Amino acid sequence: MNSEALAQILHDGIPLSRAMHVSVISASAAEVVLEAPLDPNINVHGTMFGGSVATLGLLAAWSLLHLRLEAEGIANQLVIQKTAMDYLLPIQGRVRPAARLEAADWQKFRHMLERRGKARVTVTAEMLFEGKVAARMVGEFVAMVER
């Protein structure tokens, strides 16, 4: 799937992503990088709203899992179970959330998914602003195989 196709899935399936002006910089089964501007996500302090930052991390992580499962031909329902956020620096402009998967985590997840039809995996997304990690989201996702 290319960047434009992922952007369409996000904007059609998760309308909030359109309102936040989320764009897809790169999209593969190994890494997803999104981008969002400050203006539609601004708070009263002139920085990015914490809820927007958390949503961006969640969107990047979900997108990565969606692409990976699709690339492996696994029809599924993918949902978030829990998240944790660390806000490290104020974001005063465009931010790029990036999500990657650890190979060992993926193998364990795939094994459980094949065995039980349901599995959990943890994905970390880092929000990059001016070359620094401004926030980090750790999300635990659950996938259920569609039969």
Backbone as a printed PyTorch tensor [residue, N CA C, xyz], in Angstrom:
tensor([[[  0.8600,  -1.1770,   0.0000],
         [  0.0000,   0.0000,   0.0000],
         [  0.9010,   1.2330,   0.0000]],

        [[  0.5050,   2.2300,  -0.7680],
         [  1.3100,   3.4430,  -0.8120],
         [  0.7800,   4.4910,   0.1660]],

        [[  1.5000,   5.6000,   0.2620],
         [  1.1520,   6.6590,   1.2130],
         [ -0.2280,   7.2460,   0.9640]],

        [[ -0.5570,   7.4500,  -0.3130],
         [ -1.8600,   8.0340,  -0.6420],
         [ -3.0020,   7.1120,  -0.2270]],

        [[ -2.8370,   5.8140,  -0.4450],
         [ -3.8840,   4.8540,  -0.0730],
         [ -4.0720,   4.8160,   1.4380]],

        [[ -2.9710,   4.8500,   2.2030],
         [ -3.0990,   4.8600,   3.6630],
         [ -3.7760,   6.1450,   4.1270]],

        [[ -3.4110,   7.2760,   3.5540],
         [ -4.0520,   8.5410,   3.9240],
         [ -5.5540,   8.4640,   3.6790]],

        [[ -5.9610,   7.8530,   2.5870],
         [ -7.3850,   7.7160,   2.2730],
         [ -8.0910,   6.8450,   3.3110]],

        [[ -7.4500,   5.7410,   3.7020],
         [ -8.0280,   4.8650,   4.7360],
         [ -8.2020,   5.6360,   6.0420]],

        [[ -7.1810,   6.3820,   6.4340],
         [ -7.2550,   7.1500,   7.6830],
         [ -8.3560,   8.2100,   7.6080]],

        [[ -8.3750,   8.9780,   6.5350],
         [ -9.3380,  10.0780,   6.4240],
         [-10.7740,   9.5910,   6.3010]],

        [[-10.9730,   8.4610,   5.5950],
         [-12.3300,   7.9300,   5.4510],
         [-12.7840,   7.1620,   6.6880]],

        [[-11.8870,   6.3640,   7.2540],
         [-12.2500,   5.5010,   8.3780],
         [-12.1330,   6.1580,   9.7370]],

        [[-11.2710,   7.1680,   9.8400],
         [-11.0540,   7.8800,  11.1070],
         [-11.1130,   9.3720,  10.7810]],

        [[-12.3140,   9.9380,  10.6560],
         [-12.4710,  11.3250,  10.2070],
         [-11.6660,  12.3530,  11.0130]],

        [[-11.3910,  12.0650,  12.2580],
         [-10.5770,  12.9720,  13.0630],
         [ -9.2190,  13.2220,  12.4030]],

        [[ -8.6710,  12.2130,  11.7330],
         [ -7.3730,  12.3790,  11.0750],
         [ -7.4330,  13.4470,   9.9790]],

        [[ -8.5550,  13.5440,   9.3070],
         [ -8.7300,  14.5870,   8.2830],
         [ -8.7980,  15.9650,   8.9450]],

        [[ -9.5660,  16.0690,  10.0330],
         [ -9.7010,  17.3460,  10.7440],
         [ -8.3610,  17.8180,  11.3050]],

        [[ -7.5000,  16.8540,  11.6550],
         [ -6.1730,  17.1810,  12.1930],
         [ -5.1580,  17.4710,  11.0840]],

        [[ -5.5810,  17.3110,   9.8270],
         [ -4.7250,  17.5120,   8.6450],
         [ -3.5350,  16.5570,   8.6420]],

        [[ -3.7880,  15.3210,   9.0150],
         [ -2.7420,  14.2990,   9.0280],
         [ -2.3990,  13.9130,   7.6030]],

        [[ -1.1050,  13.8720,   7.3050],
         [ -0.6390,  13.3800,   6.0110],
         [  0.3030,  12.2030,   6.2620]],

        [[  0.4860,  11.3920,   5.2370],
         [  1.3430,  10.2160,   5.3360],
         [  2.6350,  10.5180,   4.5920]],

        [[  3.7460,  10.5000,   5.3050],
         [  5.0580,  10.7510,   4.7110],
         [  5.6060,   9.4720,   4.0920]],

        [[  5.5270,   8.3730,   4.8340],
         [  5.9480,   7.0720,   4.3000],
         [  5.1150,   5.9790,   4.9570]],

        [[  4.8730,   4.9180,   4.1780],
         [  4.0190,   3.8360,   4.6690],
         [  4.5370,   2.5130,   4.1460]],

        [[  4.9590,   1.6570,   5.0720],
         [  5.3810,   0.3070,   4.7100],
         [  5.0630,  -0.6170,   5.8730]],

        [[  5.2620,  -1.9050,   5.6610],
         [  5.0210,  -2.8760,   6.7240],
         [  6.1080,  -2.8110,   7.7960]],

        [[  7.1710,  -2.0410,   7.5380],
         [  8.2640,  -1.9190,   8.5000],
         [  8.2130,  -0.6170,   9.2950]],

        [[  7.6640,   0.4310,   8.6810],
         [  7.6400,   1.7360,   9.3450],
         [  6.5660,   2.6180,   8.7270]],

        [[  5.9120,   3.3950,   9.5770],
         [  4.9550,   4.4080,   9.1280],
         [  5.3840,   5.7330,   9.7350]],

        [[  5.4270,   6.7600,   8.8800],
         [  5.7150,   8.1170,   9.3370],
         [  4.5850,   9.0120,   8.8500]],

        [[  3.9490,   9.6840,   9.7750],
         [  2.8740,  10.6250,   9.4750],
         [  3.3840,  12.0460,   9.7160]],

        [[  2.5450,  13.0190,   9.4380],
         [  2.8930,  14.4070,   9.7280],
         [  1.6090,  15.1760,   9.9670]],

        [[  1.6700,  16.1570,  10.8560],
         [  0.5160,  17.0160,  11.1210],
         [  1.0090,  18.4140,  11.4810]],

        [[  0.2920,  19.4430,  11.0150],
         [  0.6630,  20.8180,  11.3290],
         [  0.1390,  21.2460,  12.6940]],

        [[  0.6520,  22.3420,  13.1760],
         [  0.2510,  22.8650,  14.4760],
         [ -1.1600,  23.4640,  14.4580]],

        [[ -1.4720,  24.2780,  13.4440],
         [ -2.7040,  25.0850,  13.4740],
         [ -3.9790,  24.3430,  13.8530]],

        [[ -4.3370,  23.2120,  13.2110],
         [ -5.6000,  22.5640,  13.6070],
         [ -5.4900,  21.7760,  14.9060]],

        [[ -4.2970,  21.7410,  15.4880],
         [ -4.0480,  20.9500,  16.6930],
         [ -3.5180,  21.7960,  17.8530]],

        [[ -3.6970,  23.0890,  17.7670],
         [ -3.1030,  24.0150,  18.7330],
         [ -3.9010,  24.0740,  20.0390]],

        [[ -3.1990,  24.3740,  21.1260],
         [ -3.8740,  24.5560,  22.4110],
         [ -3.7590,  26.0270,  22.8400]],

        [[ -4.2250,  26.3450,  24.0220],
         [ -4.2410,  27.7310,  24.5080],
         [ -2.8410,  28.2900,  24.7590]],

        [[ -1.8320,  27.4170,  24.7920],
         [ -0.4580,  27.8530,  25.0480],
         [  0.3410,  28.0550,  23.7640]],

        [[ -0.2980,  27.8230,  22.6170],
         [  0.4000,  27.9790,  21.3490],
         [  1.2470,  26.7790,  20.9730]],

        [[  1.0380,  25.6680,  21.6650],
         [  1.7410,  24.4280,  21.3480],
         [  0.6990,  23.3820,  20.9530]],

        [[  1.1680,  22.2050,  20.5410],
         [  0.2290,  21.1820,  20.1110],
         [ -0.5120,  20.5980,  21.3160]],

        [[ -1.8140,  20.4860,  21.1650],
         [ -2.6980,  19.9240,  22.1860],
         [ -2.2830,  18.4850,  22.4930]],

        [[ -2.1920,  18.1380,  23.7590],
         [ -1.7800,  16.7930,  24.1710],
         [ -2.6450,  15.6960,  23.5830]],

        [[ -3.9410,  15.9460,  23.4550],
         [ -4.8320,  14.9530,  22.8630],
         [ -4.5050,  14.7070,  21.3980]],

        [[ -4.1070,  15.7500,  20.6910],
         [ -3.6920,  15.5950,  19.2940],
         [ -2.4010,  14.7890,  19.2060]],

        [[ -1.4640,  15.0740,  20.0880],
         [ -0.1940,  14.3470,  20.0930],
         [ -0.4490,  12.8610,  20.3400]],

        [[ -1.2830,  12.5580,  21.3190],
         [ -1.6120,  11.1550,  21.6190],
         [ -2.3050,  10.4920,  20.4360]],

        [[ -3.2240,  11.2000,  19.8130],
         [ -3.9360,  10.6520,  18.6540],
         [ -2.9770,  10.3750,  17.5060]],

        [[ -2.0250,  11.2580,  17.2770],
         [ -1.0470,  11.0540,  16.2030],
         [ -0.2130,   9.8000,  16.4450]],

        [[  0.2060,   9.5960,  17.6860],
         [  0.9590,   8.3790,  18.0070],
         [  0.1250,   7.1380,  17.7740]],

        [[ -1.1200,   7.1900,  18.1930],
         [ -2.0390,   6.0690,  18.0130],
         [ -2.2830,   5.7900,  16.5320]],

        [[ -2.4710,   6.8360,  15.7350],
         [ -2.6820,   6.6690,  14.2990],
         [ -1.4700,   6.0350,  13.6200]],

        [[ -0.2690,   6.4640,  13.9910],
         [  0.9460,   5.9030,  13.3810],
         [  1.0930,   4.4290,  13.7420]],

        [[  0.8870,   4.0940,  15.0080],
         [  1.0360,   2.7060,  15.4540],
         [ -0.0350,   1.8130,  14.8350]],

        [[ -1.2840,   2.2630,  14.8340],
         [ -2.3620,   1.4820,  14.2290],
         [ -2.0970,   1.2640,  12.7410]],

        [[ -1.6600,   2.3150,  12.0620],
         [ -1.3860,   2.2240,  10.6240],
         [ -0.3100,   1.1900,  10.3370]],

        [[  0.7320,   1.1800,  11.1480],
         [  1.8110,   0.2140,  10.9600],
         [  1.2960,  -1.2190,  11.0860]],

        [[  0.5280,  -1.4830,  12.1270],
         [ -0.0270,  -2.8250,  12.3080],
         [ -0.9960,  -3.1820,  11.1930]],

        [[ -1.8150,  -2.2350,  10.7990],
         [ -2.7570,  -2.4650,   9.7080],
         [ -2.0140,  -2.8770,   8.4310]],

        [[ -0.9580,  -2.1460,   8.1020],
         [ -0.1890,  -2.4530,   6.8920],
         [  0.5230,  -3.7970,   6.9920]],

        [[  1.0610,  -4.0930,   8.1640],
         [  1.7870,  -5.3530,   8.3490],
         [  0.8390,  -6.5470,   8.2380]],

        [[ -0.3010,  -6.4630,   8.8780],
         [ -1.2940,  -7.5400,   8.8000],
         [ -1.8160,  -7.6920,   7.3750]],

        [[ -2.0540,  -6.5750,   6.7070],
         [ -2.5180,  -6.6300,   5.3200],
         [ -1.4520,  -7.2530,   4.4120]],

        [[ -0.1880,  -6.8800,   4.6020],
         [  0.9050,  -7.4210,   3.7880],
         [  1.0320,  -8.9320,   3.9460]],

        [[  0.6720,  -9.4370,   5.1230],
         [  0.7580, -10.8730,   5.3760],
         [ -0.5670, -11.5840,   5.0940]],

        [[ -1.5340, -10.8410,   4.5630],
         [ -2.8040, -11.4480,   4.1550],
         [ -3.6710, -11.9200,   5.2950]],

        [[ -3.5950, -11.2530,   6.4260],
         [ -4.3690, -11.6580,   7.6010],
         [ -5.5730, -10.7330,   7.7610]],

        [[ -6.7600, -11.2380,   7.4580],
         [ -7.9880, -10.4720,   7.6650],
         [ -8.2360, -10.4010,   9.1670]],

        [[ -8.4550,  -9.2010,   9.6760],
         [ -8.5350,  -9.0500,  11.1290],
         [ -9.3570,  -7.8440,  11.5270]],

        [[ -9.6280,  -7.8040,  12.8160],
         [-10.1500,  -6.6090,  13.4690],
         [ -9.0410,  -6.1680,  14.4110]],

        [[ -8.6180,  -4.9250,  14.2870],
         [ -7.4970,  -4.4050,  15.0590],
         [ -7.9770,  -3.2470,  15.9170]],

        [[ -7.7840,  -3.3710,  17.2350],
         [ -8.2270,  -2.3290,  18.1600],
         [ -7.1340,  -2.0280,  19.1740]],

        [[ -7.2210,  -0.8460,  19.7410],
         [ -6.2860,  -0.4560,  20.8020],
         [ -6.8550,  -0.9320,  22.1340]],

        [[ -5.9780,  -1.4600,  22.9930],
         [ -6.4330,  -1.8820,  24.3190],
         [ -6.0100,  -0.8730,  25.3830]],

        [[ -4.7600,  -0.4010,  25.3040],
         [ -4.3440,   0.6260,  26.2560],
         [ -3.1540,   1.3830,  25.6980]],

        [[ -2.9950,   2.6050,  26.1880],
         [ -1.8740,   3.4450,  25.7730],
         [ -1.2480,   4.1200,  26.9790]],

        [[ -0.0010,   4.5130,  26.7930],
         [  0.7060,   5.3370,  27.7690],
         [  1.4670,   6.3910,  26.9860]],

        [[  1.4340,   7.6270,  27.4580],
         [  2.0880,   8.7430,  26.7780],
         [  3.1330,   9.3780,  27.6760]],

        [[  4.2350,   9.7440,  27.0600],
         [  5.2390,  10.5850,  27.7140],
         [  5.3860,  11.8330,  26.8630]],

        [[  5.1130,  12.9810,  27.4520],
         [  5.2580,  14.2650,  26.7670],
         [  6.5950,  14.8410,  27.2160]],

        [[  7.5480,  14.9230,  26.3050],
         [  8.9180,  15.2640,  26.6530],
         [  9.2850,  16.7150,  26.3560]],

        [[  8.7590,  17.2560,  25.2650],
         [  9.0530,  18.6350,  24.8490],
         [  7.8000,  19.2620,  24.2610]],

        [[  7.6340,  20.5830,  24.3850],
         [  6.4980,  21.2200,  23.7250],
         [  6.6840,  21.1510,  22.2060]],

        [[  5.5890,  20.9530,  21.5050],
         [  5.6220,  20.9030,  20.0430],
         [  5.0490,  22.2130,  19.5370]],

        [[  5.8850,  22.9890,  18.8320],
         [  5.4920,  24.3250,  18.4010],
         [  5.3750,  24.4500,  16.8840]],

        [[  5.2340,  23.3190,  16.2030],
         [  5.1230,  23.3400,  14.7450],
         [  4.7550,  21.9570,  14.2360]],

        [[  5.1120,  21.6790,  12.9860],
         [  4.8280,  20.3720,  12.3780],
         [  5.4970,  19.2570,  13.1740]],

        [[  4.7580,  18.1740,  13.3400],
         [  5.2830,  17.0210,  14.0700],
         [  5.1870,  15.7950,  13.1690]],

        [[  6.1520,  14.8980,  13.3410],
         [  6.1650,  13.6480,  12.5740],
         [  6.1470,  12.4550,  13.5220]],

        [[  4.9950,  11.8200,  13.6710],
         [  4.9520,  10.5800,  14.4400],
         [  5.4780,   9.4240,  13.5860]],

        [[  6.3710,   8.6280,  14.1600],
         [  6.9560,   7.4790,  13.4560],
         [  6.7790,   6.2390,  14.3130]],

        [[  6.3150,   5.1510,  13.6900],
         [  6.1140,   3.8860,  14.3980],
         [  6.8720,   2.7800,  13.6830]],

        [[  7.5310,   1.9230,  14.4800],
         [  8.2670,   0.7650,  13.9700],
         [  7.9450,  -0.4280,  14.8530]],

        [[  8.1440,  -1.6210,  14.2940],
         [  7.8980,  -2.8590,  15.0390],
         [  9.1980,  -3.6060,  15.2860]],

        [[  9.3230,  -4.1900,  16.4550],
         [ 10.4540,  -5.0660,  16.7570],
         [ 10.1560,  -6.4530,  16.1990]],

        [[ 11.1340,  -7.0510,  15.5340],
         [ 10.9400,  -8.3620,  14.8920],
         [ 10.5180,  -9.4350,  15.8980]],

        [[ 11.1410,  -9.4530,  17.0550],
         [ 10.8180, -10.4770,  18.0600],
         [  9.3760, -10.3280,  18.5470]],

        [[  8.9310,  -9.0980,  18.7520],
         [  7.5510,  -8.8580,  19.1860],
         [  6.5720,  -9.3410,  18.1250]],

        [[  6.8990,  -9.0780,  16.8570],
         [  6.0160,  -9.4800,  15.7670],
         [  5.9030, -10.9990,  15.6820]],

        [[  7.0190, -11.6960,  15.8200],
         [  6.9970, -13.1590,  15.7250],
         [  6.1460, -13.7660,  16.8330]],

        [[  6.2840, -13.2620,  18.0370],
         [  5.4880, -13.7500,  19.1650],
         [  3.9990, -13.4690,  18.9160]],

        [[  3.7020, -12.2820,  18.4400],
         [  2.3340, -11.8830,  18.1200],
         [  1.7440, -12.8000,  17.0520]],

        [[  2.4860, -13.0300,  15.9680],
         [  2.0030, -13.8940,  14.8680],
         [  1.7410, -15.3150,  15.3560]],

        [[  2.6310, -15.8380,  16.1720],
         [  2.4700, -17.1890,  16.7040],
         [  1.1550, -17.2950,  17.4970]],

        [[  0.9180, -16.3330,  18.3590],
         [ -0.2970, -16.3450,  19.1810],
         [ -1.5400, -16.1450,  18.3160]],

        [[ -1.4490, -15.2890,  17.3160],
         [ -2.5760, -15.0450,  16.4260],
         [ -2.9490, -16.3180,  15.6590]],

        [[ -1.9540, -17.0200,  15.1860],
         [ -2.1970, -18.2780,  14.4680],
         [ -2.7700, -19.3420,  15.3910]],

        [[ -2.2700, -19.3730,  16.6090],
         [ -2.6760, -20.4040,  17.5670],
         [ -4.0670, -20.1770,  18.1440]],

        [[ -4.3500, -18.9320,  18.5220],
         [ -5.5930, -18.6390,  19.2350],
         [ -6.5970, -17.7850,  18.4670]],

        [[ -6.1610, -17.1950,  17.3590],
         [ -7.0590, -16.3250,  16.6050],
         [ -7.1860, -14.9370,  17.1930]],

        [[ -6.3940, -14.6700,  18.2320],
         [ -6.4040, -13.3820,  18.9220],
         [ -5.0250, -13.1900,  19.5460]],

        [[ -4.4880, -11.9760,  19.4480],
         [ -3.1650, -11.7290,  20.0300],
         [ -2.9870, -10.2480,  20.3330]],

        [[ -2.0460,  -9.9750,  21.2370],
         [ -1.7030,  -8.6040,  21.6250],
         [ -0.2700,  -8.3030,  21.2070]],

        [[ -0.0580,  -7.0500,  20.8350],
         [  1.2980,  -6.6090,  20.5120],
         [  1.4370,  -5.1490,  20.9440]],

        [[  2.6320,  -4.8100,  21.3900],
         [  2.9200,  -3.4430,  21.8170],
         [  3.7230,  -2.7420,  20.7370]],

        [[  3.3010,  -1.5240,  20.4190],
         [  3.9820,  -0.7080,  19.4090],
         [  4.2920,   0.6490,  20.0250]],

        [[  5.4840,   1.1480,  19.7530],
         [  5.8930,   2.4690,  20.2130],
         [  5.9250,   3.4270,  19.0320]],

        [[  5.3860,   4.6070,  19.2350],
         [  5.4580,   5.6760,  18.2270],
         [  6.1350,   6.8740,  18.8760]],

        [[  7.0870,   7.4350,  18.1680],
         [  7.7710,   8.6340,  18.6490],
         [  7.3370,   9.8250,  17.8140]],

        [[  6.9990,  10.9220,  18.4850],
         [  6.6250,  12.1550,  17.8070],
         [  7.8730,  13.0230,  17.7100]],

        [[  8.3090,  13.2570,  16.4730],
         [  9.5340,  13.9980,  16.2230],
         [  9.2200,  15.4470,  15.8620]],

        [[  9.8660,  16.3600,  16.5840],
         [  9.7190,  17.7880,  16.3150],
         [ 11.1100,  18.3900,  16.2870]],

        [[ 11.4440,  19.0130,  15.1710],
         [ 12.7640,  19.6240,  14.9700],
         [ 13.8910,  18.6380,  15.2820]],

        [[ 13.7270,  17.4070,  14.8390],
         [ 14.7620,  16.3960,  14.9810],
         [ 14.8830,  15.7650,  16.3570]],

        [[ 13.9870,  16.1210,  17.2750],
         [ 14.0340,  15.5710,  18.6350],
         [ 12.7520,  14.8130,  18.9350]],

        [[ 12.8570,  13.8260,  19.8190],
         [ 11.6690,  13.1010,  20.2610],
         [ 10.9420,  13.9860,  21.2680]],

        [[  9.7830,  14.4850,  20.8640],
         [  9.0080,  15.3920,  21.7060],
         [  7.9790,  14.6520,  22.5600]],

        [[  7.6020,  13.4600,  22.1070],
         [  6.6340,  12.6480,  22.8550],
         [  6.7870,  11.2030,  22.4080]],

        [[  6.3500,  10.3140,  23.2770],
         [  6.4220,   8.8820,  22.9710],
         [  5.1220,   8.2300,  23.4460]],

        [[  4.5050,   7.4750,  22.5390],
         [  3.2870,   6.7450,  22.8520],
         [  3.5930,   5.2560,  22.7710]],

        [[  3.2140,   4.5390,  23.7990],
         [  3.3210,   3.0790,  23.7930],
         [  1.8960,   2.5490,  23.8420]],

        [[  1.5460,   1.7900,  22.8130],
         [  0.1820,   1.2790,  22.7300],
         [  0.1480,  -0.2310,  22.6540]],

        [[ -0.8030,  -0.8140,  23.3490],
         [ -1.0250,  -2.2470,  23.2690],
         [ -2.2680,  -2.4730,  22.4160]],

        [[ -2.0800,  -3.1930,  21.3180],
         [ -3.1420,  -3.4550,  20.3600],
         [ -3.5630,  -4.9140,  20.4250]],

        [[ -4.8070,  -5.1620,  20.0920],
         [ -5.3300,  -6.5230,  20.0080],
         [ -5.8490,  -6.7330,  18.5950]],

        [[ -5.4400,  -7.8480,  18.0050],
         [ -5.9580,  -8.2410,  16.6970],
         [ -6.7250,  -9.5360,  16.8560]],

        [[ -7.8580,  -9.6200,  16.1610],
         [ -8.6670, -10.8280,  16.1480],
         [ -8.8440, -11.2460,  14.6950]],

        [[ -8.5050, -12.4870,  14.3930],
         [ -8.6220, -12.9870,  13.0360],
         [-10.0870, -13.0780,  12.6520]],

        [[-10.4040, -12.5710,  11.4610],
         [-11.7690, -12.6930,  10.9510],
         [-11.8870, -14.0390,  10.2500]],

        [[-12.8770, -14.7840,  10.6110],
         [-13.0620, -16.1290,  10.0230],
         [-14.2990, -16.1700,   9.1760]]])
